[in-house]
Amino acid sequence: MKRSAALQPLSREHHAALKLAKACERAAASGDATLIDDTCRRVSGAFASELEPHFQFEERELLPAASAALAERTLAEHRRLRVLVGALHQRCDAESLHSFGDCLISHVRFEERELFPMLEKSL
């Protein structure tokens, strides 16, 4: 599906987020402590520099135009991802990394399949 020009940059960021999430899943499945630690550091950096600004932009610029249900779900998922990345800062292990990656994949799919198509109708 061709994404509207206004949402294309966000979709490209979603692609990068999916790559990060897959790296989380691979590291978690590997059982390799060094890879898990490296991936936790990668997640921490990417969250601060890419994901959090992305979330803030969506919350400020897109969600006011979304339906109440989609906006509430988006906000809840953003909160959950913030909690999960905070947990990674406290305890970097395979289970926490897998949970973050799984949640991020689910969130990106939701936005691409439900939130963005609804927003495109109003853009």
N, CA, C and O atoms as CSV, one atom per row, in Angstrom:
chain,resi,resn,atom,element,x,y,z
A,1,MET,N,N,0.845,-1.182,0.000
A,1,MET,CA,C,0.000,0.000,0.000
A,1,MET,C,C,0.887,1.241,0.000
A,1,MET,O,O,1.829,1.354,0.784
A,2,LYS,N,N,0.563,2.157,-0.890
A,2,LYS,CA,C,1.325,3.396,-0.941
A,2,LYS,C,C,0.845,4.314,0.175
A,2,LYS,O,O,-0.344,4.606,0.304
A,3,ARG,N,N,1.799,4.756,0.970
A,3,ARG,CA,C,1.510,5.607,2.127
A,3,ARG,C,C,1.451,7.057,1.655
A,3,ARG,O,O,2.186,7.443,0.746
A,4,SER,N,N,0.577,7.865,2.270
A,4,SER,CA,C,0.492,9.278,1.920
A,4,SER,C,C,1.831,9.955,2.213
A,4,SER,O,O,2.577,9.529,3.095
A,5,ALA,N,N,2.117,10.998,1.469
A,5,ALA,CA,C,3.405,11.696,1.614
A,5,ALA,C,C,3.622,12.197,3.036
A,5,ALA,O,O,4.751,12.202,3.528
A,6,ALA,N,N,2.556,12.614,3.693
A,6,ALA,CA,C,2.683,13.144,5.055
A,6,ALA,C,C,3.118,12.068,6.052
A,6,ALA,O,O,3.757,12.377,7.058
A,7,LEU,N,N,2.778,10.816,5.777
A,7,LEU,CA,C,3.102,9.731,6.714
A,7,LEU,C,C,4.312,8.895,6.295
A,7,LEU,O,O,4.767,8.044,7.061
A,8,GLN,N,N,4.833,9.123,5.103
A,8,GLN,CA,C,5.972,8.325,4.631
A,8,GLN,C,C,7.189,8.392,5.558
A,8,GLN,O,O,7.795,7.352,5.818
A,9,PRO,N,N,7.572,9.563,6.065
A,9,PRO,CA,C,8.733,9.572,6.977
A,9,PRO,C,C,8.502,8.721,8.227
A,9,PRO,O,O,9.422,8.062,8.712
A,10,LEU,N,N,7.291,8.736,8.739
A,10,LEU,CA,C,6.982,7.929,9.923
A,10,LEU,C,C,6.997,6.444,9.587
A,10,LEU,O,O,7.431,5.631,10.403
A,11,SER,N,N,6.534,6.084,8.408
A,11,SER,CA,C,6.582,4.682,7.988
A,11,SER,C,C,8.021,4.210,7.831
A,11,SER,O,O,8.341,3.065,8.151
A,12,ARG,N,N,8.884,5.086,7.340
A,12,ARG,CA,C,10.314,4.713,7.244
A,12,ARG,C,C,10.897,4.502,8.640
A,12,ARG,O,O,11.706,3.598,8.848
A,13,GLU,N,N,10.488,5.330,9.590
A,13,GLU,CA,C,10.934,5.141,10.973
A,13,GLU,C,C,10.381,3.837,11.540
A,13,GLU,O,O,11.045,3.169,12.332
A,14,HIS,N,N,9.175,3.480,11.136
A,14,HIS,CA,C,8.617,2.194,11.559
A,14,HIS,C,C,9.456,1.035,11.039
A,14,HIS,O,O,9.665,0.046,11.741
A,15,HIS,N,N,9.933,1.161,9.811
A,15,HIS,CA,C,10.788,0.109,9.254
A,15,HIS,C,C,12.052,-0.050,10.104
A,15,HIS,O,O,12.463,-1.172,10.397
A,16,ALA,N,N,12.659,1.049,10.493
A,16,ALA,CA,C,13.848,0.992,11.347
A,16,ALA,C,C,13.499,0.378,12.709
A,16,ALA,O,O,14.289,-0.381,13.270
A,17,ALA,N,N,12.323,0.705,13.232
A,17,ALA,CA,C,11.890,0.142,14.516
A,17,ALA,C,C,11.704,-1.366,14.409
A,17,ALA,O,O,12.043,-2.099,15.339
A,18,LEU,N,N,11.170,-1.836,13.285
A,18,LEU,CA,C,11.009,-3.278,13.090
A,18,LEU,C,C,12.357,-3.981,13.027
A,18,LEU,O,O,12.513,-5.080,13.559
A,19,LYS,N,N,13.324,-3.356,12.383
A,19,LYS,CA,C,14.667,-3.942,12.346
A,19,LYS,C,C,15.243,-4.049,13.755
A,19,LYS,O,O,15.862,-5.055,14.100
A,20,LEU,N,N,15.042,-3.026,14.558
A,20,LEU,CA,C,15.505,-3.048,15.942
A,20,LEU,C,C,14.790,-4.145,16.729
A,20,LEU,O,O,15.423,-4.878,17.488
A,21,ALA,N,N,13.484,-4.258,16.550
A,21,ALA,CA,C,12.706,-5.276,17.260
A,21,ALA,C,C,13.162,-6.683,16.888
A,21,ALA,O,O,13.260,-7.554,17.752
A,22,LYS,N,N,13.437,-6.904,15.619
A,22,LYS,CA,C,13.923,-8.215,15.181
A,22,LYS,C,C,15.299,-8.505,15.784
A,22,LYS,O,O,15.591,-9.646,16.142
A,23,ALA,N,N,16.137,-7.486,15.896
A,23,ALA,CA,C,17.447,-7.665,16.539
A,23,ALA,C,C,17.263,-8.066,18.002
A,23,ALA,O,O,18.013,-8.888,18.528
A,24,CYS,N,N,16.262,-7.481,18.648
A,24,CYS,CA,C,15.960,-7.849,20.039
A,24,CYS,C,C,15.576,-9.311,20.133
A,24,CYS,O,O,16.067,-10.037,20.996
A,25,GLU,N,N,14.705,-9.736,19.250
A,25,GLU,CA,C,14.265,-11.127,19.278
A,25,GLU,C,C,15.412,-12.089,18.998
A,25,GLU,O,O,15.539,-13.122,19.656
A,26,ARG,N,N,16.250,-11.746,18.018
A,26,ARG,CA,C,17.405,-12.610,17.706
A,26,ARG,C,C,18.366,-12.690,18.882
A,26,ARG,O,O,18.836,-13.773,19.228
A,27,ALA,N,N,18.658,-11.559,19.493
A,27,ALA,CA,C,19.583,-11.548,20.635
A,27,ALA,C,C,19.000,-12.347,21.793
A,27,ALA,O,O,19.706,-13.126,22.433
A,28,ALA,N,N,17.718,-12.154,22.059
A,28,ALA,CA,C,17.082,-12.882,23.160
A,28,ALA,C,C,17.121,-14.388,22.918
A,28,ALA,O,O,17.388,-15.163,23.836
A,29,ALA,N,N,16.857,-14.794,21.690
A,29,ALA,CA,C,16.845,-16.223,21.358
A,29,ALA,C,C,18.244,-16.831,21.373
A,29,ALA,O,O,18.398,-18.036,21.576
A,30,SER,N,N,19.252,-16.009,21.162
A,30,SER,CA,C,20.631,-16.524,21.079
A,30,SER,C,C,21.154,-17.024,22.416
A,30,SER,O,O,21.949,-17.963,22.469
A,31,GLY,N,N,20.707,-16.397,23.488
A,31,GLY,CA,C,21.241,-16.752,24.805
A,31,GLY,C,C,22.653,-16.245,25.027
A,31,GLY,O,O,23.254,-16.536,26.061
A,32,ASP,N,N,23.189,-15.502,24.093
A,32,ASP,CA,C,24.551,-14.965,24.171
A,32,ASP,C,C,24.533,-13.682,25.012
A,32,ASP,O,O,23.987,-12.662,24.589
A,33,ALA,N,N,25.127,-13.744,26.190
A,33,ALA,CA,C,25.084,-12.613,27.124
A,33,ALA,C,C,25.676,-11.339,26.523
A,33,ALA,O,O,25.158,-10.246,26.753
A,34,THR,N,N,26.747,-11.472,25.765
A,34,THR,CA,C,27.369,-10.296,25.150
A,34,THR,C,C,26.441,-9.670,24.122
A,34,THR,O,O,26.285,-8.449,24.087
A,35,LEU,N,N,25.827,-10.496,23.287
A,35,LEU,CA,C,24.893,-9.992,22.277
A,35,LEU,C,C,23.676,-9.349,22.946
A,35,LEU,O,O,23.188,-8.316,22.488
A,36,ILE,N,N,23.191,-9.952,24.015
A,36,ILE,CA,C,22.055,-9.391,24.747
A,36,ILE,C,C,22.422,-8.025,25.317
A,36,ILE,O,O,21.653,-7.072,25.187
A,37,ASP,N,N,23.582,-7.924,25.944
A,37,ASP,CA,C,24.024,-6.634,26.499
A,37,ASP,C,C,24.186,-5.585,25.402
A,37,ASP,O,O,23.751,-4.444,25.557
A,38,ASP,N,N,24.812,-5.976,24.298
A,38,ASP,CA,C,25.002,-5.037,23.184
A,38,ASP,C,C,23.669,-4.564,22.623
A,38,ASP,O,O,23.504,-3.387,22.300
A,39,THR,N,N,22.728,-5.478,22.511
A,39,THR,CA,C,21.422,-5.121,21.962
A,39,THR,C,C,20.655,-4.233,22.933
A,39,THR,O,O,19.947,-3.322,22.503
A,40,CYS,N,N,20.780,-4.479,24.219
A,40,CYS,CA,C,20.145,-3.593,25.206
A,40,CYS,C,C,20.694,-2.173,25.074
A,40,CYS,O,O,19.935,-1.206,25.139
A,41,ARG,N,N,21.991,-2.045,24.890
A,41,ARG,CA,C,22.582,-0.714,24.701
A,41,ARG,C,C,22.075,-0.084,23.402
A,41,ARG,O,O,21.790,1.112,23.351
A,42,ARG,N,N,21.970,-0.894,22.371
A,42,ARG,CA,C,21.452,-0.392,21.088
A,42,ARG,C,C,20.017,0.104,21.246
A,42,ARG,O,O,19.661,1.160,20.724
A,43,VAL,N,N,19.192,-0.662,21.970
A,43,VAL,CA,C,17.801,-0.267,22.204
A,43,VAL,C,C,17.753,1.041,22.979
A,43,VAL,O,O,16.977,1.937,22.647
A,44,SER,N,N,18.572,1.149,24.003
A,44,SER,CA,C,18.581,2.355,24.830
A,44,SER,C,C,18.903,3.582,23.985
A,44,SER,O,O,18.227,4.605,24.092
A,45,GLY,N,N,19.914,3.486,23.161
A,45,GLY,CA,C,20.292,4.605,22.299
A,45,GLY,C,C,19.223,4.930,21.272
A,45,GLY,O,O,18.889,6.096,21.059
A,46,ALA,N,N,18.686,3.893,20.636
A,46,ALA,CA,C,17.661,4.105,19.617
A,46,ALA,C,C,16.378,4.660,20.230
A,46,ALA,O,O,15.688,5.469,19.610
A,47,PHE,N,N,16.064,4.228,21.436
A,47,PHE,CA,C,14.846,4.734,22.069
A,47,PHE,C,C,14.976,6.234,22.316
A,47,PHE,O,O,14.065,7.007,22.018
A,48,ALA,N,N,16.110,6.626,22.860
A,48,ALA,CA,C,16.312,8.050,23.173
A,48,ALA,C,C,16.373,8.912,21.917
A,48,ALA,O,O,15.804,10.003,21.886
A,49,SER,N,N,17.055,8.431,20.889
A,49,SER,CA,C,17.292,9.283,19.723
A,49,SER,C,C,16.252,9.141,18.612
A,49,SER,O,O,16.084,10.052,17.801
A,50,GLU,N,N,15.557,8.006,18.568
A,50,GLU,CA,C,14.627,7.766,17.468
A,50,GLU,C,C,13.191,7.514,17.927
A,50,GLU,O,O,12.265,8.191,17.480
A,51,LEU,N,N,13.012,6.551,18.808
A,51,LEU,CA,C,11.655,6.143,19.158
A,51,LEU,C,C,10.914,7.180,19.996
A,51,LEU,O,O,9.764,7.504,19.700
A,52,GLU,N,N,11.547,7.694,21.020
A,52,GLU,CA,C,10.864,8.695,21.862
A,52,GLU,C,C,10.491,9.940,21.056
A,52,GLU,O,O,9.363,10.415,21.189
A,53,PRO,N,N,11.384,10.493,20.228
A,53,PRO,CA,C,10.958,11.631,19.404
A,53,PRO,C,C,9.812,11.264,18.445
A,53,PRO,O,O,8.922,12.077,18.194
A,54,HIS,N,N,9.844,10.052,17.921
A,54,HIS,CA,C,8.775,9.572,17.041
A,54,HIS,C,C,7.452,9.536,17.804
A,54,HIS,O,O,6.432,10.014,17.308
A,55,PHE,N,N,7.474,8.968,19.010
A,55,PHE,CA,C,6.265,8.902,19.836
A,55,PHE,C,C,5.740,10.311,20.120
A,55,PHE,O,O,4.544,10.574,19.992
A,56,GLN,N,N,6.630,11.196,20.499
A,56,GLN,CA,C,6.207,12.555,20.835
A,56,GLN,C,C,5.579,13.258,19.645
A,56,GLN,O,O,4.587,13.971,19.797
A,57,PHE,N,N,6.149,13.063,18.456
A,57,PHE,CA,C,5.585,13.665,17.257
A,57,PHE,C,C,4.177,13.121,17.003
A,57,PHE,O,O,3.243,13.880,16.748
A,58,GLU,N,N,4.043,11.798,17.078
A,58,GLU,CA,C,2.721,11.204,16.858
A,58,GLU,C,C,1.707,11.725,17.869
A,58,GLU,O,O,0.581,12.070,17.509
A,59,GLU,N,N,2.107,11.779,19.121
A,59,GLU,CA,C,1.192,12.225,20.174
A,59,GLU,C,C,0.773,13.684,19.974
A,59,GLU,O,O,-0.378,14.047,20.219
A,60,ARG,N,N,1.699,14.496,19.538
A,60,ARG,CA,C,1.434,15.927,19.380
A,60,ARG,C,C,0.707,16.233,18.064
A,60,ARG,O,O,-0.230,17.031,18.042
A,61,GLU,N,N,1.136,15.601,16.979
A,61,GLU,CA,C,0.665,15.996,15.650
A,61,GLU,C,C,-0.409,15.090,15.048
A,61,GLU,O,O,-1.258,15.565,14.294
A,62,LEU,N,N,-0.389,13.806,15.364
A,62,LEU,CA,C,-1.310,12.878,14.705
A,62,LEU,C,C,-2.510,12.485,15.554
A,62,LEU,O,O,-3.636,12.427,15.059
A,63,LEU,N,N,-2.272,12.219,16.817
A,63,LEU,CA,C,-3.355,11.679,17.635
A,63,LEU,C,C,-4.555,12.605,17.798
A,63,LEU,O,O,-5.673,12.115,17.951
A,64,PRO,N,N,-4.368,13.930,17.771
A,64,PRO,CA,C,-5.570,14.777,17.838
A,64,PRO,C,C,-6.542,14.537,16.673
A,64,PRO,O,O,-7.736,14.813,16.795
A,65,ALA,N,N,-6.035,14.027,15.556
A,65,ALA,CA,C,-6.897,13.761,14.399
A,65,ALA,C,C,-7.427,12.330,14.382
A,65,ALA,O,O,-8.237,11.988,13.520
A,66,ALA,N,N,-6.993,11.501,15.305
A,66,ALA,CA,C,-7.400,10.094,15.344
A,66,ALA,C,C,-8.690,9.928,16.140
A,66,ALA,O,O,-9.080,10.793,16.925
A,67,SER,N,N,-9.327,8.808,15.916
A,67,SER,CA,C,-10.500,8.487,16.729
A,67,SER,C,C,-10.050,8.295,18.171
A,67,SER,O,O,-8.884,7.998,18.432
A,68,ALA,N,N,-10.971,8.463,19.095
A,68,ALA,CA,C,-10.631,8.331,20.517
A,68,ALA,C,C,-10.067,6.950,20.822
A,68,ALA,O,O,-9.100,6.829,21.575
A,69,ALA,N,N,-10.653,5.923,20.254
A,69,ALA,CA,C,-10.199,4.554,20.534
A,69,ALA,C,C,-8.784,4.322,20.019
A,69,ALA,O,O,-7.961,3.735,20.721
A,70,LEU,N,N,-8.493,4.776,18.804
A,70,LEU,CA,C,-7.145,4.582,18.254
A,70,LEU,C,C,-6.122,5.436,18.994
A,70,LEU,O,O,-4.995,4.997,19.223
A,71,ALA,N,N,-6.506,6.645,19.366
A,71,ALA,CA,C,-5.591,7.504,20.119
A,71,ALA,C,C,-5.283,6.884,21.481
A,71,ALA,O,O,-4.128,6.863,21.908
A,72,GLU,N,N,-6.308,6.382,22.159
A,72,GLU,CA,C,-6.091,5.764,23.469
A,72,GLU,C,C,-5.196,4.541,23.364
A,72,GLU,O,O,-4.309,4.347,24.195
A,73,ARG,N,N,-5.419,3.718,22.354
A,73,ARG,CA,C,-4.571,2.529,22.185
A,73,ARG,C,C,-3.132,2.923,21.896
A,73,ARG,O,O,-2.200,2.347,22.457
A,74,THR,N,N,-2.955,3.896,21.028
A,74,THR,CA,C,-1.600,4.362,20.700
A,74,THR,C,C,-0.888,4.860,21.948
A,74,THR,O,O,0.258,4.487,22.201
A,75,LEU,N,N,-1.555,5.694,22.723
A,75,LEU,CA,C,-0.957,6.220,23.951
A,75,LEU,C,C,-0.623,5.104,24.938
A,75,LEU,O,O,0.431,5.131,25.575
A,76,ALA,N,N,-1.505,4.137,25.064
A,76,ALA,CA,C,-1.263,3.016,25.980
A,76,ALA,C,C,-0.048,2.199,25.534
A,76,ALA,O,O,0.757,1.768,26.359
A,77,GLU,N,N,0.073,1.994,24.233
A,77,GLU,CA,C,1.220,1.236,23.726
A,77,GLU,C,C,2.515,2.028,23.877
A,77,GLU,O,O,3.560,1.451,24.179
A,78,HIS,N,N,2.458,3.329,23.671
A,78,HIS,CA,C,3.652,4.156,23.895
A,78,HIS,C,C,4.077,4.072,25.362
A,78,HIS,O,O,5.261,3.928,25.662
A,79,ARG,N,N,3.110,4.162,26.265
A,79,ARG,CA,C,3.433,4.039,27.699
A,79,ARG,C,C,4.063,2.690,27.995
A,79,ARG,O,O,5.053,2.609,28.723
A,80,ARG,N,N,3.497,1.638,27.440
A,80,ARG,CA,C,4.019,0.282,27.675
A,80,ARG,C,C,5.455,0.162,27.171
A,80,ARG,O,O,6.300,-0.415,27.855
A,81,LEU,N,N,5.739,0.689,26.005
A,81,LEU,CA,C,7.107,0.625,25.463
A,81,LEU,C,C,8.071,1.440,26.322
A,81,LEU,O,O,9.223,1.045,26.504
A,82,ARG,N,N,7.617,2.559,26.842
A,82,ARG,CA,C,8.462,3.348,27.747
A,82,ARG,C,C,8.769,2.563,29.023
A,82,ARG,O,O,9.894,2.598,29.520
A,83,VAL,N,N,7.782,1.867,29.542
A,83,VAL,CA,C,7.995,1.039,30.734
A,83,VAL,C,C,8.983,-0.086,30.417
A,83,VAL,O,O,9.890,-0.360,31.202
A,84,LEU,N,N,8.804,-0.727,29.277
A,84,LEU,CA,C,9.681,-1.843,28.912
A,84,LEU,C,C,11.125,-1.393,28.701
A,84,LEU,O,O,12.053,-2.103,29.089
A,85,VAL,N,N,11.326,-0.233,28.097
A,85,VAL,CA,C,12.703,0.232,27.922
A,85,VAL,C,C,13.292,0.613,29.269
A,85,VAL,O,O,14.488,0.425,29.492
A,86,GLY,N,N,12.479,1.142,30.168
A,86,GLY,CA,C,12.948,1.417,31.521
A,86,GLY,C,C,13.368,0.141,32.229
A,86,GLY,O,O,14.356,0.127,32.964
A,87,ALA,N,N,12.617,-0.931,32.009
A,87,ALA,CA,C,12.963,-2.228,32.601
A,87,ALA,C,C,14.296,-2.738,32.050
A,87,ALA,O,O,15.081,-3.355,32.770
A,88,LEU,N,N,14.539,-2.474,30.772
A,88,LEU,CA,C,15.830,-2.881,30.180
A,88,LEU,C,C,16.986,-2.137,30.829
A,88,LEU,O,O,18.082,-2.684,30.956
A,89,HIS,N,N,16.755,-0.907,31.238
A,89,HIS,CA,C,17.807,-0.151,31.920
A,89,HIS,C,C,18.090,-0.753,33.292
A,89,HIS,O,O,19.223,-0.714,33.771
A,90,GLN,N,N,17.062,-1.308,33.919
A,90,GLN,CA,C,17.218,-1.904,35.243
A,90,GLN,C,C,17.787,-3.314,35.169
A,90,GLN,O,O,18.632,-3.702,35.977
A,91,ARG,N,N,17.314,-4.066,34.196
A,91,ARG,CA,C,17.694,-5.477,34.104
A,91,ARG,C,C,17.703,-5.892,32.645
A,91,ARG,O,O,16.651,-6.119,32.046
A,92,CYS,N,N,18.869,-5.988,32.089
A,92,CYS,CA,C,19.012,-6.383,30.693
A,92,CYS,C,C,19.163,-7.901,30.641
A,92,CYS,O,O,20.217,-8.443,30.975
A,93,ASP,N,N,18.110,-8.570,30.222
A,93,ASP,CA,C,18.173,-10.013,30.059
A,93,ASP,C,C,17.356,-10.417,28.838
A,93,ASP,O,O,16.677,-9.588,28.233
A,94,ALA,N,N,17.425,-11.683,28.483
A,94,ALA,CA,C,16.761,-12.174,27.277
A,94,ALA,C,C,15.252,-11.971,27.342
A,94,ALA,O,O,14.637,-11.581,26.350
A,95,GLU,N,N,14.660,-12.229,28.483
A,95,GLU,CA,C,13.202,-12.106,28.621
A,95,GLU,C,C,12.748,-10.661,28.424
A,95,GLU,O,O,11.777,-10.405,27.712
A,96,SER,N,N,13.446,-9.724,29.049
A,96,SER,CA,C,13.082,-8.308,28.914
A,96,SER,C,C,13.280,-7.827,27.482
A,96,SER,O,O,12.468,-7.066,26.955
A,97,LEU,N,N,14.353,-8.271,26.863
A,97,LEU,CA,C,14.648,-7.877,25.484
A,97,LEU,C,C,13.585,-8.438,24.538
A,97,LEU,O,O,13.112,-7.744,23.638
A,98,HIS,N,N,13.222,-9.684,24.750
A,98,HIS,CA,C,12.185,-10.300,23.918
A,98,HIS,C,C,10.850,-9.572,24.091
A,98,HIS,O,O,10.153,-9.317,23.108
A,99,SER,N,N,10.494,-9.241,25.321
A,99,SER,CA,C,9.231,-8.526,25.584
A,99,SER,C,C,9.199,-7.184,24.870
A,99,SER,O,O,8.189,-6.818,24.269
A,100,PHE,N,N,10.309,-6.449,24.937
A,100,PHE,CA,C,10.374,-5.161,24.260
A,100,PHE,C,C,10.223,-5.347,22.753
A,100,PHE,O,O,9.421,-4.661,22.120
A,101,GLY,N,N,10.989,-6.269,22.178
A,101,GLY,CA,C,10.928,-6.496,20.737
A,101,GLY,C,C,9.547,-6.914,20.272
A,101,GLY,O,O,9.053,-6.420,19.258
A,102,ASP,N,N,8.924,-7.817,21.004
A,102,ASP,CA,C,7.598,-8.297,20.660
A,102,ASP,C,C,6.570,-7.163,20.721
A,102,ASP,O,O,5.729,-7.035,19.832
A,103,CYS,N,N,6.643,-6.358,21.752
A,103,CYS,CA,C,5.717,-5.233,21.911
A,103,CYS,C,C,5.927,-4.193,20.806
A,103,CYS,O,O,4.960,-3.631,20.291
A,104,LEU,N,N,7.167,-3.939,20.447
A,104,LEU,CA,C,7.467,-2.961,19.398
A,104,LEU,C,C,6.932,-3.433,18.049
A,104,LEU,O,O,6.364,-2.641,17.297
A,105,ILE,N,N,7.108,-4.705,17.739
A,105,ILE,CA,C,6.575,-5.246,16.481
A,105,ILE,C,C,5.055,-5.095,16.442
A,105,ILE,O,O,4.496,-4.637,15.446
A,106,SER,N,N,4.409,-5.472,17.507
A,106,SER,CA,C,2.955,-5.377,17.578
A,106,SER,C,C,2.489,-3.929,17.416
A,106,SER,O,O,1.510,-3.659,16.721
A,107,HIS,N,N,3.196,-3.008,18.060
A,107,HIS,CA,C,2.827,-1.595,17.988
A,107,HIS,C,C,2.979,-1.041,16.569
A,107,HIS,O,O,2.089,-0.354,16.070
A,108,VAL,N,N,4.086,-1.335,15.936
A,108,VAL,CA,C,4.306,-0.843,14.568
A,108,VAL,C,C,3.238,-1.407,13.634
A,108,VAL,O,O,2.696,-0.681,12.801
A,109,ARG,N,N,2.939,-2.679,13.766
A,109,ARG,CA,C,1.905,-3.280,12.916
A,109,ARG,C,C,0.549,-2.606,13.137
A,109,ARG,O,O,-0.178,-2.341,12.180
A,110,PHE,N,N,0.213,-2.332,14.387
A,110,PHE,CA,C,-1.038,-1.636,14.691
A,110,PHE,C,C,-1.075,-0.270,14.000
A,110,PHE,O,O,-2.058,0.073,13.345
A,111,GLU,N,N,-0.003,0.501,14.150
A,111,GLU,CA,C,-0.014,1.835,13.554
A,111,GLU,C,C,-0.092,1.770,12.035
A,111,GLU,O,O,-0.830,2.538,11.418
A,112,GLU,N,N,0.660,0.864,11.432
A,112,GLU,CA,C,0.666,0.769,9.970
A,112,GLU,C,C,-0.651,0.218,9.415
A,112,GLU,O,O,-1.084,0.625,8.337
A,113,ARG,N,N,-1.281,-0.693,10.136
A,113,ARG,CA,C,-2.476,-1.360,9.622
A,113,ARG,C,C,-3.787,-0.701,10.043
A,113,ARG,O,O,-4.804,-0.839,9.362
A,114,GLU,N,N,-3.760,0.019,11.171
A,114,GLU,CA,C,-5.012,0.599,11.662
A,114,GLU,C,C,-4.967,2.120,11.806
A,114,GLU,O,O,-5.821,2.826,11.268
A,115,LEU,N,N,-3.968,2.619,12.532
A,115,LEU,CA,C,-3.915,4.057,12.798
A,115,LEU,C,C,-3.659,4.859,11.520
A,115,LEU,O,O,-4.412,5.781,11.209
A,116,PHE,N,N,-2.616,4.520,10.789
A,116,PHE,CA,C,-2.264,5.310,9.616
A,116,PHE,C,C,-3.346,5.267,8.538
A,116,PHE,O,O,-3.647,6.316,7.969
A,117,PRO,N,N,-3.952,4.109,8.220
A,117,PRO,CA,C,-5.031,4.138,7.220
A,117,PRO,C,C,-6.192,5.046,7.629
A,117,PRO,O,O,-6.779,5.721,6.783
A,118,MET,N,N,-6.524,5.065,8.920
A,118,MET,CA,C,-7.590,5.962,9.380
A,118,MET,C,C,-7.165,7.418,9.220
A,118,MET,O,O,-7.959,8.258,8.795
A,119,LEU,N,N,-5.922,7.713,9.557
A,119,LEU,CA,C,-5.449,9.107,9.440
A,119,LEU,C,C,-5.379,9.548,7.980
A,119,LEU,O,O,-5.641,10.709,7.668
A,120,GLU,N,N,-5.025,8.624,7.084
A,120,GLU,CA,C,-4.922,9.002,5.677
A,120,GLU,C,C,-6.258,9.458,5.101
A,120,GLU,O,O,-6.298,10.274,4.180
A,121,LYS,N,N,-7.322,8.942,5.634
A,121,LYS,CA,C,-8.646,9.363,5.171
A,121,LYS,C,C,-8.918,10.832,5.502
A,121,LYS,O,O,-9.680,11.507,4.810
A,122,SER,N,N,-8.275,11.318,6.581
A,122,SER,CA,C,-8.526,12.703,6.976
A,122,SER,C,C,-7.410,13.662,6.547
A,122,SER,O,O,-7.541,14.874,6.716
A,123,LEU,N,N,-6.325,13.132,5.999
A,123,LEU,CA,C,-5.214,14.003,5.560
A,123,LEU,C,C,-5.473,14.569,4.173
A,123,LEU,O,O,-4.649,15.318,3.648
